[in-house]
Amino acid sequence: MNRVFFNEIKQYIPKGKRLNRKIDLLVLGENTMLESKDKTFRVPESVKIWNLLFLGALIFVFLLFFIAKAFIYQVVEKDAYALLAQQNTVRELLLQPERGVIYDRNGKFIVRNKPAFSIDLATNLCSFGYRDFGYCRSIVNKIGEVINLDKERIFNELGAKNPNIILATGLTKEQLLPLETNISKFPGVIIVTAPQRNYLYKDAFSHLIGYVGIGGKEYPTIEGKMGIEESYDSKLAGNFGSKVIEVDSLGQPLKTLSEKDPYPGTNMTLHIDLDLQNKAYELLKKTVSEGKADAGAVVAQDPQTGGILAMVNFPAFDPDLMSSGISSEELAKLSNDPGFPFFDRAISAAYPPGSTFKMVVASAVLEEGVVNERDTINDPGYIAVGSYVFRNWKEGGHGEVDLRRALQVSNDTYFYTVGGGYGGVKGLGIQKLSEWGKKFGFGTKTGIDLSGEVSGYMPDGVSRDWYLGDTYITSIGQGDVLATPLQTNNITSYFANGGYLMKPQVVKSIDGVGEAEMEIFAQNLTSKHNYDVVREGMHMSVTPGGTGYPVFDFPLKHNGIKLAGKTGTSEYINTKGEESTHAWFTVFGPYEEGEYDATIALTVFLEGGGGGSDDAAPIARELLDLWFK
């Protein structure tokens, strides 16, 4: 009973008497009466009016609420609700095209596709039209009990309110069996045919080819994540098809309403030689596994075109594992590996080039007239400037050396002198050293058709306080000067092909139509005479008396084929704070005086790998044996 009404009644009840449990409420005309055994009470007119007003106000509020809801539905959200209703009965699926196949220069498969399936999720069907994805998350967790899912990525996409999410790719029919038998329990989940990448040689090509993964926003897609797969994604990917299907309330297909076939991606042929690539990987892996180096890279080019014949890194990773949906735990393990298996040391890391830089310095001092090829410098094993001593790598020195001999034995004293000046020889000085280093590509990206390339560094003596000692060590490829293995190999190609600094290319042709155009970004940096003098010194380096002794007998084993090259050993402080060395060996062949038709330029780099002669050159020798067999 209304409290106000009750209080009004109480004033008519005699003191000491209680209100009967049974009260008859009568409405007679205009008067409302209360009857009991003792007395008849009349309800005041003011109480009756107040209650009628309260009831009317309540009815008005309810009417206003329903009118507002109807207005919102009919006017404001009509289209949204209609779309939601349609989405609950009709669903459009994107059909993944087959990515283009990748071949080596001889038409051998490197990457192809194989039949597989993916699991897709329409989030509006598991959230029932709302933006609360709690039930969607529970579905993901349940599926994750039988199929390996990257839950972290999926939950991030749910958090971003993506309407379509690829839960997993690269699944076999057997892997799907536990899900297929219970598919009705997972609203919005559907199984789609989606070809999977098949990386035939796995780790050996991991950095060069890369891998594919899930990308896209509103409509998830498979896209290249590294290497050729990333750089040429738009051509390899093809064009999506689509299928419009009618689905039940759980999102399961009832019938196909329309379908448009996907268009496959473009096939590609690379300059890569499959056998050379695999052999380089095998040798690098063996060297590192035996503890002779921490890591390494091999780069080989066709000097006539700039085409990449091999580009290998170790440590590496399995691109199949990355493409089929690696777990967060496995990814964390790879990411925290001290060998940094995702790091492309061939193009994304720059190191002191050591004595391989002497090819550039030799060209510069001849061209600038600091010395001529016959001038000799006496090497007692060091030079001394004040209290500072700069030593040759060979204790006791090499005696009288000219430029060819200096290249042959990699004489440090000679290059200290012609680079920084000493004993009556003016020297190039850091500004000229910098100028010539940049002419040969130091401090500039080569422009290779891969992402992730770094430019290295060529000091100019301006960016920091610079001393004569800095110029000396720069002259032998130590200190601030940095180069990638690809940059070093590109310079070796320059000395192999008649004086053309080429833009390196991995892709040879696309869809079998023509070949990628050769690009030259520098040529004839020196006179032909000076160019040939440096080549002669490089040839002497790999003959008896030189530093490249692992290839001394190469002509005897390969029908007189000659080589030219340069060893290098660069010093650095490792992560433990200890002094260590990188090993370099760069070489080309065949070499003949006055002929510039070499078929291969090859560079082996070993991170923390000892010396160029002892450790890098033996790897190059085995690769050259394979190439010229």
ZIQUIHU-V339125 format. One record per helix or strand of 3 or more residues. SS is the DSSP state (@ for helix, = for strand). FROM is the first residue (numbers start at 1). LEN is the number of residues. If there is no record, write none. Layout:
SS FROM LEN
SS FROM LEN
This chain:
@ 3 8
= 24 5
= 31 5
= 40 3
@ 45 32
@ 78 10
= 90 6
= 109 6
= 117 6
@ 123 4
@ 134 10
@ 151 9
= 164 8
@ 173 8
@ 183 3
= 189 5
= 196 4
@ 202 8
= 212 4
= 221 4
@ 227 5
@ 233 4
= 241 7
= 253 8
= 268 3
@ 274 16
= 295 7
= 307 8
@ 319 5
@ 328 8
@ 354 15
= 377 3
= 382 4
= 388 4
= 399 3
@ 403 7
@ 412 9
@ 430 10
@ 468 8
@ 485 12
= 500 3
= 507 4
= 520 4
@ 528 14
@ 549 3
@ 554 4
= 563 11
= 579 11
= 600 8
@ 612 16
